[in-house]
Amino acid sequence: MATTPDAPPPVGASPSRPSSLEDRGFLGHPKGLAWMFQVELWERFSYYGMKAILLYFIVDTIANGGMGISESTGEAIVATYGAAVYLLAIPGGIAADRLLGAWRSTLYGGIIIMLGHICLATPTHATAWVGICLVAFGTGFIKPNLSTMVGELYDKDDPRRDAGFQIFYMSINIGAFFSPLLVGVIQARWGYHAGFSVAAFGMGLAIIAFLIGRPALHGVGSQVPNPLTGKDGARLGLGALAVVVLSAALYLLFVWMEKGAVTSAIVDVVATLSIIAAVGYFATMFRSPKVSDAERTHLLAYLPLWVGGALFFMIFEQASVKMATFAKGHTQLDVGSFHINPAWYQSINPFVIVLLAPVIGWFFTRRAGRFPQTPAKFALAVTGIGLSAILVGWGFATWPGGTALAPFWFLALAFALQTVAELFLSPVGLSATTMLAPRAFASQAMALWLLTSAVGQGVAALLIKAMAGLSNSVFYYTLGGMTLVTALVLWFLVPWTQRKMQDIEDMRRQASDDARARRASRAATARH
């Protein structure tokens, strides 16, 4: 909700906490970041461990413990599942902003995720589908809210914000690095359901860390930023009913259009709802009386960044879909006497991020408010991911499988190139969202950022379905072409976008200069 100097604090607001600039308890950052680091590490361990083997589980034969679904259908299912995970960030954001606060929403989401992984570990197809749904729903309650709490650890003028998100982002990738390695080994030896049980264990550790670390947050996430008042509850209930009715109507429409193909209809529904949700969020924020004129200007700057993010994730999230297919069916997995588990390729991206995130985080802090500023970082990232798609498309065309297999390092190179692009977009996007979002829509704005992944993966699922009869190289060339055209538009819009958010960049540059001056002063004092 919009606030003024004389406005009362939101319901459930925590007592005032010390300035974040005075809190350097974890690697020079607020102490609460240490606990957010651990929570996200184990939550992402569980998520990426499950996702590393999900496609293989769906398309493998029933005799091998899989579900026996065709490759193209399995790819569309995994992409749609990924879209649904991020689409469900909407109720997670609403619950945090209007009902529960970010802390309780995250706790409840974690419990639901753990139950979902337990269902996946149960060796029946029915419980597997239930588990997939529970993990998607629970993740929606965690994704927008953990990031929001990390942003709230920092004052608006704290120049460490971007670097803090880089550290937080590194925690994601530490968990994501180890989980495919461990889950891949356990799945190969004891089967898919044993692999899913490791994910359940990781989520349990995340819940424990979240509970233990609450005092270090100094009340961050405890308040309800925009609590329900008056008839808001009834309106929210009617809105939820309308979403259910719309979803059912879309499902029936698409079942008819797809001539009874249920899986195809579900793909269509999730993609359509993702796009409708994104458009609806932007329209609501622009029209809300709780949003100031300055905040609307920031939203205008955010719009092209959001579109670029959606195109970025359309390609990037193919890591566990088309690139997983390339790993298993188009790559030479035997290097001498050593056999590479195809799930292990999912660990390359987080490994590179762990190596590069501190360096790039330091660079972003030093260059705060200067080139490359936020719009240029987005344009660079979208350009990079588009070029990587062209590379992978060439790989599919050159090594079609069978006896024509790519050397083991080719896919690793493609993952590494995408990772460099990711470091210029994902943590920057999280930080930009917390800076540009209207106060009254804090957690919901983070859900809007996560919808970039929902829309991107939803569109990718539609393209997988539509291009099922074409080669994987054509698929990647199509995505690469779309993204490179978008990158050109983003470069053209950089000056305009920069003007719309100039006050934010000026504040960050000034804070960075002040921090640099304080460091120089301390160093001079120490020398004397």
Secondary structure, 3 states (H helix, E strand, C coil): CCCCCCCCCCCCCCCCCCCHHHCCCECCECCHHHHHHHHHHHHHHHHHHHHHHHHHHHHCCHHHCCCCCCHHHHHHHHHHHHHHHHHCHHHHHHHHHHHHCHHHHHHHHHHHHHHHHHHHHCCCHHHHHHHHHHHHHHHHHHHHHHHHHHHHCCCCCCCCHHHHHHHHHHHHHHHHHHHHHHHHHHHHHHCHHHHHHHHHHHHHHHHHHHHHCHHHHCCCCCCCCCCCCCCHHHHHHHHHHHHHHHHHHHHHHHHHHCCCCHHHHHHHHHHHHHHHHHHHHHHHHHHCCCCCHHHHHHHHHHHHHHHHHHHHHHHHHHHHCHHHHHHHHCECCEECCEECCHHHHHHHHHHHHHHHHHHHHHHHHHCCCCCCCHHHHHHHHHHHHHHHHHHHHHHHHHCCECCECECHHHHHHHHHHHHHHHHCCHHHHHHHHHHHCCHHHHHHHHHHHHHHHHHHHHHHHHHHHHCCCCCHHHHHHHHHHHHHHHHHHHHHHHHHHHHHCHHHHHHHHHHHHHHHHHHHHHHHHHHC
